[in-house]
């Protein structure tokens, strides 16, 4: 039986770096929320379905007009991103197969290209666990305290992780559960997979696959989406 592809979108975070009162995924771009743009991009893939892990008091998400609405699923998110992803994985256990591919993608990363998504899924089907990432371009400075440079860090062999990040349902769930049991700090899915001893491959992404973290990122995302829609 062919492997199906599912997406998890953790969208329960407070987004405090963006605003103390406004959620970045519900900011408007070209008449749609950031989250709607993100879901639309992900649905350029042939998905079996997608799961949005949202806050318990979120009264917005379920009323949005998502692409392929019939494929949308919802679950309650957790305190941190990793808990939201695990909740969504537990939800998927009831409807997906252990060997189905699971893409985890940031809610506030609406500019990911269809070409990158397709390449990532194809690579994951061939090699297994994979993530989008780009080589670090800028000179890196180590600044431990007081805004004083301690040293320059070599950027050789360094990559900046993006999303989506992909693994099978069983492998990703086991890796996250192990990391949480051992109280390991997990900042993305790859870090859980690495801790579990899994090999993770890098697929080169694009610099326009930005994550909206600060208010000025929203303006940049608007320009990128406008450019992509006219290319």
N, C-alpha and C positions, 0 to 999 in steps of 0.2 A: 504494500500500500504506500503511495507517495507521501513523503513527509510534508506536513502542513506548516505554514508560517503564521505566527501570531505576534502581536506587538503589545508590550506593556508600556504605559505612559504614567510614571509617577507624577501626580499633580496635586499632592496634599501639602506641599511645603508652604511656609509663611512668606517666603520671598523677601525677608527683612532687609536684604542689601539693596533691593530695588525700591521699596517703600514700606513704611511702617503700617500703612493703612490700605494699600492697593496691591492686588496680586498681579504679577507680571503676565501670567498666562491669559488674563482677561483684558489686557490692554488692546485697543483697537488699531488695526492696520487695514486700510482699504476696505472698510466696512465689515471686517471680520475680526474676531478675537485672535490673539496669537495662537491659542490652543486649537482653534478651528483650522488655521493655516497649517499647523504642525500635523494634525490628523489628516488633512487633505493630502499633504506630501507623502505620508506613510501609506496612504491608500492608493498610491500609484503602483504599489506592489500588489500581487495577488494574495491577499490576506484571507485567512480563515476567520479572523476576528481580531479585535483589539480591546484591551482592558485599560480603563482609566481608573487609577487609584486616587480617590479624591477625599478631601476632609469630610468628616461626619456632618459638619454644619454647612457644607457647600450646597447652595441652592441655585447655582448658576449652571454648572456643567451639564446636567441632565436636560436642560432646556435649550441648549445650543444646537445649531443645525450642522451636525458633523457629516462628513463624507461617508457614504455607505453606512447610514445610520443603523441599518439592520444588523450590522456586524459589531456594533458597539456594546460593550459590557462595562459594568461599574462594580467597584469594590471599595471598601473603606481603606484609606491609606493609614500609615503608621506614623510614629513620632519622627523618624528620620527616613530619608530616601530608601535605605536598605530594607526597612520594615515595610514600606509601601510595596516595594518590589516583591518581597516574600509573600505578603498578603495576596498580591495579584497572582503569583505562582501557585499558591494554595487554591485560589479560585479556579485557575486553569486546570488543575489536576482533575477536576470533575468533568471537563469537556475536551481536553487535549490529550494526545498520546505522549508518553515519556520521551520519545525521540523527535517530537515536533520541534521546529526551530522557534526560539523566543528572542525577539528583538526588544531591547529596552532602550527607550529614547526619551530624552528630556522634553518636558512639556513646552519649555520656552526656547526650543531650537527649531524654528519654523522654516529655515532656509536650506535644509539638507536637500541635495539634488537627487532626482530619480536615478541618474546614472550611478551615483555613489551607493544608493540603496541596493540597486540591482547587483552591482559588483560585490557588495558586502555579503548579500545572501548567497550568491553563486560561490564565493570563496568559502563561506561557512559550510555549504553543502559538500565542498571538496575536502576542506582541511579541518573543519570543526570550529571551535571557539574563535571568534574574530571581532575586532573593533575597528571603527574608523579613527584615524589619527593623522596628524600632520607633523613633519619634522620641525623642531624648534628653530626659528630663524634668528631671533634676536640674541644679543649678548646678555647673559644671565649674571646677575649680581647676588651674592649671599649677604643679606643684611639682617643679622640676628637681633639687633636692638638699636634704639636711638637714631634710626635712619642713617646709620653709618655703615658704609660698605666694608665688609670683612675681606672678601675676595671675589674674583671672577670665577664662575663655574663653567667648565667646558660644556658646550652644547652638543658635542659629538655623541651620537647614539641616543640623543634625547628626543622623544616624540611627545606631542601634546594630545592627550586622549580626547576624543569626541564621542558622540553617540550617533547612531545606534551601536550597541554592543550585543553580540549574539552568542548564544549557546543553546544546547537542547534543554528542554524542560527539566529532565531529571538531573543533568549535570549542574545546571545553574542553581536549582533548589538545594541540592546536597551541599554545594560549595558555600552558599550563603548561610545555611543552617550550621555548618561546621564553624565558619568564621564567627558567627554570633555566639555560638556555644563557647568558643575560646576567647571571646571578648576582644576580637581583633577589629581595629578601626577599618571600616570599609567605605571608601569614597566613591567607588564605581563597581560595576559588576566584574570587570577584569581583575580588580584587586582581590575579590573573593575567589575567583577562579585560580589566580596565581597562588594564593594561600593554600588552596586545596591541591596544589601540585599539577594543575591542568596546564597544558600548553595553550597559549593565546596568540593568535596571529594578528598582525597589523595590516590593514588595508588603507592605502593612502587616501585621505579625504581631501577636502578643499577648504581654503581659508574663509570662504563665505558661509560655512556651516557654523555660524556663531551662536552662542548661547546668550540670551538676554538676561543679564545679571544686574546691570546698573541702568538708570534712566537713559543715558546717552546711547546705550546699546539698542534701545527701541528705535531711535531715529536711524541708526545704521541698518537695522533689519528692514525698516520701511524702504530704504534706498535699494538694498539687495533684492528684496522681493519685486520691486518695481522694475529693476534691471533684468531679473530672471524672467519676468512675465513678458518682457518685450524683446527677449533674445531669440 
